[in-house]
C-alpha cells in the first residue's frame, strides 16, 4: 500500500465508504497534504466505488479544495466589496512584499500560498483573511507583518 | 444614541427561560399545534427567500418517509452577511432548540448543521454545544442526533438543493424544483432545510407565543430580524431590528452623513439610491430583504467617495466565480455582464449597450435554474438604472 492509499484508507475508516462521506474525506486529504493529488482522487474513487472523474468533478467544484499543491499555510484574502473598500489592496501588496510571491503563487519552501477568496463573513471588521482555518480581521500592514512572522516561526 | 430605531434583543438576548426549557415546553404540545402556531405567526424564512416556515414544517411532517432530516443552513455566503456566525457563536442553544422542536414536529431523528468552510474555526465550539444538547434530548426522551457537516467554499451551496447535493457527495449544483426538499430532500427523504436565524425565530415563537410575535414588525413581515451592517458606517456590526423600518431611518442611524446608496440583501439584493431612501421600507412586502438566495439582512452602505461601477464590477466578479456553471444563462450571463460593463466603461461599446445587458439580466431572471442566476438582475439593474452615468464615464 502506498502512503496515499494508507491515508485515504484511514479517512474512509473514519467517515465511511458511502458517497456522503466524499466531501469530508476530500477535506481530510486537503488538511494533511494541502491539496488533493491525482493519486488521492484515484484512491478515494476506488474506495468509494466511484469513477475517478466523478471525484475530480467534486474536488474541483470547491474553491477550498485545490488540486494543485499549496503551501503549508494557505492565506486567503477576502476580495469582496467591503474588504475591497477597506484597502484590501494594501494588505495584498504587503503580503506580496513580505512573501515575495504574487497572488496565486506558493513560496519556494512550500510554506505559504497566497490566494484571493470571496466574502468571508467579516465585512464589519474588514479587511479580513484566513490562514488555513484561522481568521484575522481589521488587518493593517503592521498586523500582517506580525502575523506572518508568527507563522514563519511555526514548523 | 437616540432611540430612533426600535432595538430588540429577541434573537441574541438572554431570557429567563433557557432555550432548552422552551424546547421542553414545546415537546409537551401536539406537533400540529406547533405547526399551526408557526403558520399563524407568519414567520418567514430568514435566509432571504421568505417562505412560510410553518408551511415548510407542515409539508415535511405530512410527507411519507421512514426517515426524515432537519438541516440547519449555516452556509452564510452572501456578501455583507455575517449574522449567522454571530448567532452560532453567541446563542447556539437557541439554534439547537429550534432544530429539536422541528425534529419533534416532523419526526426526524437526525439533523445536520451545514457550516460554511470559512467558519471551520467554530466546529469545536459547536461540537461542545451539540454534546450538551444531546444530553438534554436524552432527558426529554427526544431521539434526535445532530452533526456538523462542513462546506468547502462554495456560495451556491447555500441554495438548499445545492446544499443537499453537496452533503450527498455530488457537486453542489442546485436541483430542479419540484420535488421540494420537504418531500424529497437529503438522500431522497423528507427534509426541512432552515436558515440559522429561522430556527432561532421558530424557537422564539414557542417562547413568546403567536400574539407577542405578531406585535413585532409590520403587515406581512412579523418578528425581528438581524441586520448585518457594513461599509461606510461608523457603526458596523449586527443589529436586531424590527421589520418595517424605512431606509431613511436606517441611514440616519447608521450612515456616515454622506451616504449615497445602500445595498439591501447583499450582492443578490437591491441597490437603493439616496433619493429613494424615504420611500423604501425594509421587510418582505417590498421584497427587499434579498430575493431568493440564502441571505437576509445584509446592509452595505456606500458613501459618495465610492464608484458604483467598481461596486457592480466586484459583484459580477463574485457571481462569475460562484456560479456553479450548470445552466447556461447564469454561467455565460455573469461573464458577459462583466465583460459588457467593462467594454462600456472603456468606450469600446456605446452606452446604449447597457440596454442590451439589462435585457440579458431579464432573460437570466426567467431562465436561470436557481436563485443565484435569477437574482444577478437585482443588483445589476438597480445599479445600472440609478447610477447610469457612473457606468459610462
HADDOCK unambig.tbl for C-alpha pairs under 7 A between the chains (distance, minus, plus):
assign (segid A and resid 19 and name CA) (segid B and resid 168 and name CA) 6.31 0.50 0.50
assign (segid A and resid 19 and name CA) (segid B and resid 169 and name CA) 5.30 0.50 0.50
assign (segid A and resid 20 and name CA) (segid B and resid 167 and name CA) 5.94 0.50 0.50
assign (segid A and resid 20 and name CA) (segid B and resid 168 and name CA) 4.31 0.50 0.50
assign (segid A and resid 20 and name CA) (segid B and resid 169 and name CA) 4.71 0.50 0.50
assign (segid A and resid 21 and name CA) (segid B and resid 169 and name CA) 6.67 0.50 0.50
assign (segid A and resid 22 and name CA) (segid B and resid 169 and name CA) 5.19 0.50 0.50
assign (segid A and resid 23 and name CA) (segid B and resid 169 and name CA) 5.94 0.50 0.50
assign (segid A and resid 57 and name CA) (segid B and resid 171 and name CA) 6.97 0.50 0.50
assign (segid A and resid 58 and name CA) (segid B and resid 170 and name CA) 6.36 0.50 0.50
assign (segid A and resid 58 and name CA) (segid B and resid 171 and name CA) 5.10 0.50 0.50
assign (segid A and resid 61 and name CA) (segid B and resid 171 and name CA) 6.32 0.50 0.50
assign (segid A and resid 62 and name CA) (segid B and resid 152 and name CA) 5.68 0.50 0.50
assign (segid A and resid 62 and name CA) (segid B and resid 153 and name CA) 5.77 0.50 0.50
assign (segid A and resid 62 and name CA) (segid B and resid 154 and name CA) 5.76 0.50 0.50
assign (segid A and resid 63 and name CA) (segid B and resid 152 and name CA) 6.71 0.50 0.50
assign (segid A and resid 63 and name CA) (segid B and resid 153 and name CA) 5.31 0.50 0.50
assign (segid A and resid 63 and name CA) (segid B and resid 154 and name CA) 6.54 0.50 0.50
assign (segid A and resid 64 and name CA) (segid B and resid 152 and name CA) 5.11 0.50 0.50
assign (segid A and resid 64 and name CA) (segid B and resid 153 and name CA) 5.35 0.50 0.50
assign (segid A and resid 65 and name CA) (segid B and resid 152 and name CA) 6.86 0.50 0.50
assign (segid A and resid 80 and name CA) (segid B and resid 79 and name CA) 6.87 0.50 0.50
assign (segid A and resid 80 and name CA) (segid B and resid 314 and name CA) 6.58 0.50 0.50
assign (segid A and resid 81 and name CA) (segid B and resid 311 and name CA) 6.46 0.50 0.50
assign (segid A and resid 81 and name CA) (segid B and resid 314 and name CA) 6.02 0.50 0.50
assign (segid A and resid 82 and name CA) (segid B and resid 231 and name CA) 5.54 0.50 0.50
assign (segid A and resid 118 and name CA) (segid B and resid 318 and name CA) 6.73 0.50 0.50
assign (segid A and resid 119 and name CA) (segid B and resid 77 and name CA) 6.55 0.50 0.50
assign (segid A and resid 119 and name CA) (segid B and resid 79 and name CA) 5.40 0.50 0.50
assign (segid A and resid 120 and name CA) (segid B and resid 118 and name CA) 6.10 0.50 0.50
assign (segid A and resid 121 and name CA) (segid B and resid 77 and name CA) 6.91 0.50 0.50
assign (segid A and resid 121 and name CA) (segid B and resid 80 and name CA) 6.77 0.50 0.50
assign (segid A and resid 121 and name CA) (segid B and resid 81 and name CA) 5.94 0.50 0.50
assign (segid A and resid 121 and name CA) (segid B and resid 82 and name CA) 4.75 0.50 0.50
assign (segid A and resid 122 and name CA) (segid B and resid 82 and name CA) 6.36 0.50 0.50
assign (segid A and resid 123 and name CA) (segid B and resid 80 and name CA) 5.74 0.50 0.50
assign (segid A and resid 123 and name CA) (segid B and resid 230 and name CA) 5.88 0.50 0.50
assign (segid A and resid 124 and name CA) (segid B and resid 229 and name CA) 6.83 0.50 0.50
assign (segid A and resid 124 and name CA) (segid B and resid 230 and name CA) 4.93 0.50 0.50
assign (segid A and resid 124 and name CA) (segid B and resid 236 and name CA) 4.98 0.50 0.50
assign (segid A and resid 124 and name CA) (segid B and resid 237 and name CA) 5.50 0.50 0.50
assign (segid A and resid 133 and name CA) (segid B and resid 120 and name CA) 6.08 0.50 0.50
assign (segid A and resid 133 and name CA) (segid B and resid 121 and name CA) 5.91 0.50 0.50
assign (segid A and resid 134 and name CA) (segid B and resid 121 and name CA) 6.46 0.50 0.50
